C-alpha cells in the first residue's frame, strides 16, 4: 500500500501516475509521463474532487479506502469531464452507490452522454456552495478552459482552489506531490508545452477565468495534472497570464523540412546570421524528427518564427504544412515571420509560406529561395532577412 499523501489536515492526494502512455490525447509525447490528480476532502462529510483514468481505477479506489476506512464518499465533484479525469466515475459509483455526483448542467449532460449516468446527481450553478460540515465548497464556471463544462471548486476555509486542467502540466510526480517538496525546474517547460498543445487556442477564456478568480485568497492550487502549487502560486498564475495574452520573450524558432539537406543548410545559415547579430535564444527544429508538440512550445516562448520548406509534389513539405495548421488553429497573434524554401523545377513552397504569413497578419521577411543545390553565393538575401528580423525584435 502506498503512503497516503496529505496536502492539509483534511485534504488527501489520491491521484495516480501514468508512466506507460506514450502520447497524451493520442497526440502529444510524454517523455516524463503524466499524473492524473484527484483530491479527497475529509470533513463531517467526504467529498472527492475528480477521478482518474480508467486503467488506474482499482489503485484509485484502494487509495480512497486507505484514507477514509469504512466511511463512505458522500459527494463526487466533477470539475472537468474529459475521460482522463472522469472515466473512473463508474468505479466510484459502484464502490459507494449512494455517492451524489455534483456538477453543472453541461457536466451532467456529458455524464449521461459518456457514461449513461443520470441518477444521484446534484446540479450546481455559478457561485453556489456545498457544505461538508467543517468545510464549504464554492463553485465557479470557467468555460472553455479548455472544455465548455469546466469549473473550479474553492474550499473557503482552507483557501484551496481545485482548478481542473487549468495550471496543469505534463510530467509524472516523482515521490512528492507539492511544489515545496520537490525541484520544479523541469515542470516549467512542460507547463508551457501543456498550455501550447492543449489550451493554447483558448487565450480569451483563460483571461476571463483569471479575472474571475483574481480576488481569491490562495494557499494552494490543485490542478488535475502536475504538482500541487503552494510555494509558486504567483509564478504559475503569472505564467498562465502571459501565455494567454500570447506574451513572448526575444528569441527565434527556426522550423524547417528538408528532404536532401539543402533546406536544412539554409536553416543553419539563417541561424548563424541571427546569432552573429546578437540573438542568443535560437531553437531549431527539423520537422521530420522534432515532434510538433515541442515546436509549439517554443513558438509560445519566442517572438520570431522562421519557417522553411522544400516544394514537394507542388505543395509544402507535409510536416511543414502540418505545423502551419497547428499554428493557425491556435490563433497565434503577431510574430516576426521569416520564410525560405527550395525547389528543383517548380517553386511553390515559398508562395504558400507567404500566403500563410499574410493570412496570420504577421510582418514578414523573405522569401529566400534556392533552386537546385545549396551554395552560399545563391543566398545573399539571408543577411537582409536577418537584419530585418533583428530590427523587428527591437535589438
Protein Blocks (a to p, Z undefined) as FASTA:
>chain_A
ZZdddfbfkbccfbdcdfkbfbgghlaccfkopaddddddddfbdcdehiadfklmmmmm
mmmmmmnomaccfbdcdfbfcfklmmmmmmmmmmmmmbccdddfklmmmmmmmnopaghp
acddehiacdehjaccdddddehiabfkbccdddfklopacebjnopaehidehiacfkl
ccfklmmmmmmmmmmmmmmmmmmmmmmmmmmmmmpccfbdcdfedjddfklmmmmmmmmm
mmmnopaceddddddddfkommmmmmmmmmmmmmmnopabdcdddfklmcfklmmmmmmm
pmbdcdddddeehiacfklmmmmmmmmmnopacdddddddddfklcfklmmmmmmmmmno
pacedddddehjadfklmmmmmmmmmmmmmmnoZZ
